[in-house]
Amino acid sequence: MATERRTSPEDFLRLIEKAKRGRLKIYVGHAAGVGKTYQMLEDAFLLKKRGVDVLVGYVETHGRVETQEKLEGLPIIAYFQCSVPPLRFSIRMSIEMYF
């Protein structure tokens, strides 16, 4: 008779911790305009639709209307750009609320 292995509390806690981790997905394309940003925004919208928290940090649309339309409905972190010759920098501000 085969013995049934019971899951230890440590194994269960590891499984829970693993489920809480985020995932990094990298979009690679050989040239500008091949659809990296467009696909990333489409994936973000689908994740949001499934109930996953999605937040946009910064998107360069390069004036493409289709890409700009994909941003609609996605929350965007506020950012400010400053140009002081010879420096140019961006400051991103994120306010997170925990309940």
OpenMM code with the backbone's topology and positions (N, CA, C; nanometers):
from openmm import Vec3, app, unit

residues = "MET ALA THR GLU ARG ARG THR SER PRO GLU ASP PHE LEU ARG LEU ILE GLU LYS ALA LYS ARG GLY ARG LEU LYS ILE TYR VAL GLY HIS ALA ALA GLY VAL GLY LYS THR TYR GLN MET LEU GLU ASP ALA PHE LEU LEU LYS LYS ARG GLY VAL ASP VAL LEU VAL GLY TYR VAL GLU THR HIS GLY ARG VAL GLU THR GLN GLU LYS LEU GLU GLY LEU PRO ILE ILE ALA TYR PHE GLN CYS SER VAL PRO PRO LEU ARG PHE SER ILE ARG MET SER ILE GLU MET TYR PHE".split()
positions = [
    Vec3(0.0836, -0.1166, 0.0000),
    Vec3(0.0000, 0.0000, 0.0000),
    Vec3(0.0886, 0.1236, 0.0000),
    Vec3(0.0587, 0.2172, -0.0894),
    Vec3(0.1380, 0.3399, -0.0996),
    Vec3(0.1022, 0.4328, 0.0148),
    Vec3(0.2052, 0.4933, 0.0720),
    Vec3(0.1786, 0.5881, 0.1797),
    Vec3(0.1509, 0.7249, 0.1199),
    Vec3(0.0555, 0.7910, 0.1750),
    Vec3(0.0160, 0.9210, 0.1257),
    Vec3(0.0974, 1.0277, 0.1981),
    Vec3(0.1636, 1.1134, 0.1236),
    Vec3(0.2456, 1.2176, 0.1835),
    Vec3(0.1578, 1.3383, 0.2136),
    Vec3(0.1613, 1.3811, 0.3365),
    Vec3(0.0849, 1.4990, 0.3760),
    Vec3(0.1694, 1.6242, 0.3556),
    Vec3(0.1058, 1.7290, 0.3165),
    Vec3(0.1759, 1.8556, 0.2986),
    Vec3(0.2053, 1.9161, 0.4348),
    Vec3(0.3321, 1.9535, 0.4538),
    Vec3(0.3698, 2.0142, 0.5821),
    Vec3(0.3250, 2.1601, 0.5848),
    Vec3(0.3110, 2.2157, 0.7036),
    Vec3(0.2749, 2.3578, 0.7128),
    Vec3(0.3767, 2.4478, 0.6425),
    Vec3(0.5050, 2.4103, 0.6482),
    Vec3(0.6089, 2.4887, 0.5820),
    Vec3(0.5899, 2.4877, 0.4297),
    Vec3(0.5560, 2.3709, 0.3752),
    Vec3(0.5304, 2.3619, 0.2309),
    Vec3(0.4113, 2.4493, 0.1918),
    Vec3(0.3090, 2.4478, 0.2737),
    Vec3(0.1898, 2.5271, 0.2466),
    Vec3(0.2228, 2.6763, 0.2511),
    Vec3(0.3015, 2.7192, 0.3513),
    Vec3(0.3399, 2.8601, 0.3605),
    Vec3(0.4254, 2.9029, 0.2416),
    Vec3(0.5150, 2.8149, 0.1959),
    Vec3(0.5958, 2.8450, 0.0779),
    Vec3(0.5073, 2.8634, -0.0454),
    Vec3(0.4063, 2.7804, -0.0564),
    Vec3(0.3135, 2.7901, -0.1691),
    Vec3(0.2383, 2.9237, -0.1656),
    Vec3(0.1961, 2.9654, -0.0479),
    Vec3(0.1264, 3.0937, -0.0341),
    Vec3(0.2190, 3.2087, -0.0697),
    Vec3(0.3424, 3.2064, -0.0190),
    Vec3(0.4384, 3.3126, -0.0498),
    Vec3(0.4674, 3.3199, -0.1991),
    Vec3(0.4802, 3.2056, -0.2635),
    Vec3(0.5063, 3.2022, -0.4070),
    Vec3(0.3903, 3.2647, -0.4842),
    Vec3(0.2687, 3.2398, -0.4383),
    Vec3(0.1504, 3.2930, -0.5059),
    Vec3(0.1432, 3.4453, -0.4935),
    Vec3(0.2043, 3.5029, -0.3892),
    Vec3(0.2001, 3.6469, -0.3688),
    Vec3(0.3036, 3.7215, -0.4522),
    Vec3(0.4006, 3.6543, -0.5069),
    Vec3(0.5065, 3.7204, -0.5828),
    Vec3(0.4542, 3.7735, -0.7153),
    Vec3(0.5115, 3.8859, -0.7558),
    Vec3(0.4783, 3.9420, -0.8859),
    Vec3(0.5558, 3.8691, -0.9945),
    Vec3(0.5224, 3.8990, -1.1176),
    Vec3(0.5931, 3.8385, -1.2311),
    Vec3(0.6431, 3.9493, -1.3215),
    Vec3(0.7613, 3.9315, -1.3712),
    Vec3(0.8199, 4.0269, -1.4641),
    Vec3(0.8102, 3.9701, -1.6042),
    Vec3(0.7545, 4.0488, -1.6933),
    Vec3(0.7445, 4.0074, -1.8327),
    Vec3(0.8143, 4.1137, -1.9155),
    Vec3(0.9073, 4.0723, -1.9983),
    Vec3(0.9846, 4.1648, -2.0792),
    Vec3(0.9388, 4.1531, -2.2246),
    Vec3(0.9089, 4.2680, -2.2835),
    Vec3(0.8654, 4.2723, -2.4224),
    Vec3(0.9857, 4.3140, -2.5076),
    Vec3(1.0240, 4.2286, -2.5998),
    Vec3(1.1425, 4.2530, -2.6812),
    Vec3(1.1011, 4.2629, -2.8283),
    Vec3(1.1547, 4.3627, -2.8954),
    Vec3(1.1306, 4.3785, -3.0382),
    Vec3(1.2561, 4.4343, -3.1029),
    Vec3(1.2782, 4.4032, -3.2263),
    Vec3(1.4019, 4.4423, -3.2927),
    Vec3(1.4027, 4.5869, -3.3431),
    Vec3(1.2900, 4.6536, -3.3401),
    Vec3(1.2847, 4.7910, -3.3916),
    Vec3(1.1673, 4.8665, -3.3303),
    Vec3(1.1709, 4.9985, -3.3446),
    Vec3(1.0590, 5.0817, -3.2998),
    Vec3(0.9378, 5.0553, -3.3882),
    Vec3(0.8205, 5.0571, -3.3266),
    Vec3(0.6976, 5.0420, -3.4041),
    Vec3(0.6543, 4.8997, -3.4313),
    Vec3(0.7177, 4.8014, -3.3654),
    Vec3(0.6784, 4.6620, -3.3901),
    Vec3(0.5673, 4.6150, -3.2961),
    Vec3(0.5269, 4.7014, -3.1988),
    Vec3(0.4116, 4.6682, -3.1156),
    Vec3(0.4411, 4.6290, -2.9719),
    Vec3(0.5590, 4.6582, -2.9202),
    Vec3(0.5930, 4.6216, -2.7821),
    Vec3(0.5003, 4.6916, -2.6827),
    Vec3(0.4915, 4.8238, -2.6929),
    Vec3(0.4094, 4.9011, -2.6001),
    Vec3(0.2620, 4.8665, -2.6169),
    Vec3(0.2179, 4.8543, -2.7384),
    Vec3(0.0781, 4.8217, -2.7671),
    Vec3(0.0407, 4.6881, -2.7024),
    Vec3(0.1259, 4.5871, -2.7199),
    Vec3(0.0980, 4.4549, -2.6635),
    Vec3(0.1009, 4.4582, -2.5109),
    Vec3(0.1961, 4.5328, -2.4550),
    Vec3(0.2056, 4.5443, -2.3099),
    Vec3(0.0787, 4.6077, -2.2527),
    Vec3(0.0288, 4.7115, -2.3169),
    Vec3(-0.0937, 4.7767, -2.2699),
    Vec3(-0.2144, 4.6862, -2.2876),
    Vec3(-0.2180, 4.6118, -2.3944),
    Vec3(-0.3279, 4.5169, -2.4144),
    Vec3(-0.3268, 4.4099, -2.3046),
    Vec3(-0.2083, 4.3578, -2.2725),
    Vec3(-0.1962, 4.2593, -2.1654),
    Vec3(-0.2363, 4.3194, -2.0310),
    Vec3(-0.1970, 4.4450, -2.0065),
    Vec3(-0.2324, 4.5126, -1.8810),
    Vec3(-0.3834, 4.5263, -1.8688),
    Vec3(-0.4488, 4.5611, -1.9773),
    Vec3(-0.5945, 4.5753, -1.9754),
    Vec3(-0.6620, 4.4417, -1.9445),
    Vec3(-0.6125, 4.3333, -2.0056),
    Vec3(-0.6706, 4.2008, -1.9789),
    Vec3(-0.6493, 4.1587, -1.8337),
    Vec3(-0.5319, 4.1877, -1.7784),
    Vec3(-0.5054, 4.1556, -1.6380),
    Vec3(-0.5990, 4.2349, -1.5467),
    Vec3(-0.6169, 4.3636, -1.5764),
    Vec3(-0.7062, 4.4465, -1.4962),
    Vec3(-0.8489, 4.3925, -1.5018),
    Vec3(-0.8884, 4.3481, -1.6190),
    Vec3(-1.0220, 4.2917, -1.6377),
    Vec3(-1.0425, 4.1671, -1.5512),
    Vec3(-0.9330, 4.0921, -1.5273),
    Vec3(-0.9377, 3.9717, -1.4431),
    Vec3(-0.9296, 4.0033, -1.2945),
    Vec3(-0.9108, 4.1328, -1.2607),
    Vec3(-0.9062, 4.1715, -1.1205),
    Vec3(-0.7658, 4.1883, -1.0641),
    Vec3(-0.6646, 4.1825, -1.1504),
    Vec3(-0.5265, 4.2015, -1.1057),
    Vec3(-0.4997, 4.3509, -1.0967),
    Vec3(-0.4297, 4.3956, -0.9896),
    Vec3(-0.3928, 4.5359, -0.9772),
    Vec3(-0.2871, 4.5700, -1.0819),
    Vec3(-0.3154, 4.6689, -1.1635),
    Vec3(-0.2246, 4.7123, -1.2696),
    Vec3(-0.2041, 4.8618, -1.2546),
    Vec3(-0.0796, 4.9068, -1.2688),
    Vec3(-0.0474, 5.0477, -1.2586),
    Vec3(0.0558, 5.0822, -1.3642),
    Vec3(0.0299, 5.1864, -1.4424),
    Vec3(0.1207, 5.2276, -1.5494),
    Vec3(0.2188, 5.3291, -1.4926),
    Vec3(0.3496, 5.3031, -1.5125),
    Vec3(0.4524, 5.3950, -1.4658),
    Vec3(0.4770, 5.5060, -1.5658),
    Vec3(0.5078, 5.4724, -1.6868),
    Vec3(0.5345, 5.5708, -1.7913),
    Vec3(0.5207, 5.5024, -1.9263),
    Vec3(0.4572, 5.5686, -2.0192),
    Vec3(0.4424, 5.5149, -2.1549),
    Vec3(0.4748, 5.6252, -2.2541),
    Vec3(0.5611, 5.5950, -2.3484),
    Vec3(0.5905, 5.6865, -2.4581),
    Vec3(0.5100, 5.6383, -2.5780),
    Vec3(0.4085, 5.7156, -2.6159),
    Vec3(0.3196, 5.6734, -2.7247),
    Vec3(0.3752, 5.7092, -2.8622),
    Vec3(0.4739, 5.7964, -2.8689),
    Vec3(0.5313, 5.8418, -2.9957),
    Vec3(0.4232, 5.8966, -3.0893),
    Vec3(0.3178, 5.9530, -3.0295),
    Vec3(0.2116, 6.0138, -3.1087),
    Vec3(0.1178, 5.9146, -3.1755),
    Vec3(0.1290, 5.7882, -3.1425),
    Vec3(0.0423, 5.6863, -3.2046),
    Vec3(-0.0931, 5.6839, -3.1338),
    Vec3(-0.1972, 5.7136, -3.2088),
    Vec3(-0.3328, 5.7223, -3.1539),
    Vec3(-0.3762, 5.5885, -3.0952),
    Vec3(-0.3451, 5.4795, -3.1631),
    Vec3(-0.3867, 5.3464, -3.1164),
    Vec3(-0.3258, 5.3148, -2.9797),
    Vec3(-0.1998, 5.3537, -2.9613),
    Vec3(-0.1339, 5.3296, -2.8326),
    Vec3(-0.1962, 5.4162, -2.7250),
    Vec3(-0.2237, 5.5420, -2.7549),
    Vec3(-0.2872, 5.6327, -2.6585),
    Vec3(-0.4239, 5.5795, -2.6162),
    Vec3(-0.5005, 5.5251, -2.7100),
    Vec3(-0.6327, 5.4708, -2.6780),
    Vec3(-0.6230, 5.3525, -2.5824),
    Vec3(-0.5152, 5.2735, -2.5927),
    Vec3(-0.4970, 5.1575, -2.5041),
    Vec3(-0.4747, 5.1990, -2.3595),
    Vec3(-0.4333, 5.3245, -2.3358),
    Vec3(-0.4108, 5.3732, -2.1997),
    Vec3(-0.5407, 5.4041, -2.1258),
    Vec3(-0.6487, 5.4237, -2.2007),
    Vec3(-0.7756, 5.4605, -2.1384),
    Vec3(-0.8221, 5.3516, -2.0429),
    Vec3(-0.8540, 5.3939, -1.9206),
    Vec3(-0.9017, 5.3005, -1.8199),
    Vec3(-0.7931, 5.2395, -1.7333),
    Vec3(-0.6659, 5.2670, -1.7642),
    Vec3(-0.5563, 5.2153, -1.6828),
    Vec3(-0.5043, 5.3275, -1.5928),
    Vec3(-0.4851, 5.2993, -1.4627),
    Vec3(-0.4328, 5.4027, -1.3725),
    Vec3(-0.2858, 5.4310, -1.4026),
    Vec3(-0.2487, 5.5603, -1.4016),
    Vec3(-0.1135, 5.6019, -1.4358),
    Vec3(-0.0519, 5.6759, -1.3176),
    Vec3(0.0734, 5.6421, -1.2841),
    Vec3(0.1466, 5.7129, -1.1789),
    Vec3(0.1771, 5.8534, -1.2297),
    Vec3(0.1524, 5.9534, -1.1454),
    Vec3(0.1814, 6.0913, -1.1838),
    Vec3(0.3322, 6.1118, -1.1928),
    Vec3(0.3768, 6.1894, -1.2921),
    Vec3(0.5186, 6.2201, -1.3044),
    Vec3(0.5349, 6.3632, -1.3549),
    Vec3(0.6470, 6.4185, -1.3217),
    Vec3(0.6780, 6.5548, -1.3624),
    Vec3(0.8113, 6.5533, -1.4354),
    Vec3(0.8222, 6.6276, -1.5450),
    Vec3(0.9490, 6.6388, -1.6159),
    Vec3(1.0016, 6.7808, -1.5997),
    Vec3(1.1296, 6.7904, -1.5733),
    Vec3(1.1943, 6.9194, -1.5580),
    Vec3(1.3133, 6.9269, -1.6523),
    Vec3(1.3303, 7.0396, -1.7147),
    Vec3(1.4475, 7.0618, -1.7986),
    Vec3(1.5203, 7.1856, -1.7485),
    Vec3(1.6397, 7.1640, -1.6994),
    Vec3(1.7272, 7.2713, -1.6564),
    Vec3(1.8589, 7.2462, -1.7279),
    Vec3(1.8851, 7.3192, -1.8356),
    Vec3(2.0068, 7.2896, -1.9125),
    Vec3(2.1289, 7.2852, -1.8215),
    Vec3(2.2140, 7.1870, -1.8316),
    Vec3(2.2137, 7.0757, -1.9265),
    Vec3(2.1443, 6.9514, -1.8719),
    Vec3(2.0652, 6.9644, -1.7659),
    Vec3(2.0031, 6.8484, -1.7032),
    Vec3(1.8583, 6.8324, -1.7466),
    Vec3(1.8152, 6.7089, -1.7527),
    Vec3(1.6740, 6.6779, -1.7762),
    Vec3(1.6428, 6.5566, -1.6923),
    Vec3(1.5386, 6.5637, -1.6136),
    Vec3(1.5054, 6.4514, -1.5283),
    Vec3(1.3551, 6.4424, -1.5063),
    Vec3(1.3125, 6.3255, -1.4661),
    Vec3(1.1713, 6.3027, -1.4354),
    Vec3(1.1590, 6.2616, -1.2902),
    Vec3(1.0559, 6.3073, -1.2262),
    Vec3(1.0264, 6.2673, -1.0894),
    Vec3(0.8924, 6.1953, -1.0928),
    Vec3(0.8918, 6.0745, -1.0453),
    Vec3(0.7671, 5.9990, -1.0396),
    Vec3(0.7172, 6.0002, -0.8958),
    Vec3(0.5902, 6.0244, -0.8805),
    Vec3(0.5312, 6.0254, -0.7475),
    Vec3(0.4200, 5.9220, -0.7427),
    Vec3(0.4264, 5.8376, -0.6437),
    Vec3(0.3237, 5.7370, -0.6280),
    Vec3(0.2711, 5.7433, -0.4859),
    Vec3(0.1422, 5.7513, -0.4723),
    Vec3(0.0800, 5.7503, -0.3412),
    Vec3(0.0088, 5.6175, -0.3255),
    Vec3(0.0520, 5.5417, -0.2264),
    Vec3(-0.0095, 5.4127, -0.2037),
    Vec3(-0.0862, 5.4183, -0.0713),
    Vec3(-0.2027, 5.3641, -0.0733),
    Vec3(-0.2849, 5.3622, 0.0477),
    Vec3(-0.3058, 5.2177, 0.0886),
    Vec3(-0.2808, 5.1922, 0.2145),
    Vec3(-0.3005, 5.0586, 0.2690),
    Vec3(-0.4099, 5.0630, 0.3733),
    Vec3(-0.5002, 4.9700, 0.3654),
    Vec3(-0.6101, 4.9642, 0.4618),
    Vec3(-0.5984, 4.8380, 0.5426),
] * unit.nanometer
topology = app.Topology()
chain = topology.addChain("A")
for resn in residues:
    res = topology.addResidue(resn, chain)
    for name in ("N", "CA", "C"):
        topology.addAtom(name, app.Element.getBySymbol(name[0]), res)
